[in-house]
Each structure stands twice: as C-alpha cells, then as structure tokens.
C-alpha cells in the first residue's frame, strides 16, 4: 500500500470529506493537524504553493486537495496510486 499523508485543520469540511473517502477505501493515512502550527503550515504552503487544506501526499508526491483527489478517483487513477508501493 501507498504511504498517504494528509495535512488538515479541525474545522474543515473538505478535510473531513477527504478523510472519509480515504477511510471508505480502507486506506491507512497519517494526518497532520496544522491548526496551531503556523511554521509547519507556512513550510507546507511554500512547498506546495497551495494555501488551502487539505493537502494530500501519496508516496511523497503532492496530489493536491480534496477536489483533486476526487478528480483522480473519477478518472480511476486514485486507486492505482493508492495501491502503489512507496519506493
């Protein structure tokens, strides 16, 4: 299985939806809540150039946010990414 990391804040419906989708797919993911971590959030924004959450990484590759993940799922690409081993 892939290594999935998701950066979230606690009051974020899109974050909740992204986690729900991953749980429905029985994906084990590591969640990083960045509510009270401005330095970590700033570093993340600088890395991804994206100012919103959730921010989702699969096997170290940034795939975007919840809508990006849902688009991948509609194209039948998300499951392929989630089944890939981390190298």
C-alpha positions as CSV (number, residue, x, y, z in Angstrom):
1,X,0.0,0.0,0.0
2,X,1.0,3.6,-0.5
3,X,2.1,6.0,2.2
4,X,-0.6,8.7,2.5
5,X,-0.1,11.9,4.4
6,X,-2.9,14.5,4.8
7,X,-2.5,17.9,6.3
8,X,-5.7,19.3,7.8
9,X,-7.3,21.8,10.2
10,X,-10.0,20.7,12.6
11,X,-12.8,22.9,11.2
12,X,-12.6,22.0,7.6
13,X,-15.4,20.2,5.7
14,X,-13.1,19.4,2.8
15,X,-10.6,17.8,5.1
16,X,-13.4,15.7,6.7
17,X,-14.6,14.6,3.3
18,X,-11.1,13.7,2.1
19,X,-10.5,11.6,5.2
20,X,-13.9,9.9,4.8
21,X,-13.0,9.0,1.2
22,X,-9.7,7.5,2.3
23,X,-11.4,5.6,5.1
24,X,-14.0,4.2,2.7
25,X,-11.2,3.0,0.6
26,X,-9.7,1.4,3.7
27,X,-6.5,3.5,3.3
28,X,-4.3,3.9,6.3
29,X,-3.1,7.5,6.4
30,X,-1.1,9.8,8.6
31,X,-2.9,13.0,9.5
32,X,-1.1,16.2,10.4
33,X,-3.4,18.8,12.0
34,X,-1.8,22.2,11.5
35,X,-4.3,24.4,13.3
36,X,-1.7,25.6,15.9
37,X,1.4,25.0,13.9
38,X,1.9,28.2,11.8
39,X,5.6,27.4,11.0
40,X,4.6,23.9,9.7
41,X,1.7,25.4,7.7
42,X,4.0,28.1,6.2
43,X,6.6,25.5,5.2
44,X,3.8,23.4,3.6
45,X,2.4,26.4,1.6
46,X,5.9,27.2,0.4
47,X,6.4,23.6,-0.7
48,X,3.1,23.1,-2.5
49,X,2.2,26.7,-3.5
50,X,-1.3,25.9,-2.2
51,X,-2.8,27.9,0.6
52,X,-5.8,25.7,1.4
53,X,-6.3,22.4,3.2
54,X,-6.4,19.5,3.0
55,X,-3.1,18.9,1.3
56,X,-2.6,15.3,0.3
57,X,0.5,13.4,-0.5
58,X,0.7,9.9,-1.8
59,X,4.1,8.2,-1.7
60,X,5.7,11.6,-1.2
61,X,4.0,13.1,-4.3
62,X,1.7,16.1,-3.7
63,X,-1.7,15.3,-5.4
64,X,-3.5,18.4,-4.2
65,X,-6.6,18.9,-2.1
66,X,-9.9,17.0,-1.7
67,X,-11.3,18.1,-5.1
68,X,-8.1,17.0,-6.8
69,X,-8.3,13.6,-5.1
70,X,-11.9,13.3,-6.1
71,X,-11.0,14.1,-9.7
72,X,-8.3,11.4,-9.6
73,X,-10.9,9.0,-8.3
74,X,-13.4,9.8,-11.1
75,X,-10.6,9.1,-13.6
76,X,-9.9,5.7,-11.9
77,X,-6.4,6.9,-11.1
78,X,-6.7,7.2,-7.3
79,X,-6.9,3.5,-6.6
80,X,-3.8,2.9,-8.8
81,X,-1.9,5.5,-6.8
82,X,-3.1,4.1,-3.5
83,X,-2.1,0.5,-4.4
84,X,1.5,1.5,-5.5
85,X,4.3,0.7,-3.1
86,X,6.4,3.6,-1.9
87,X,9.9,3.4,-3.4
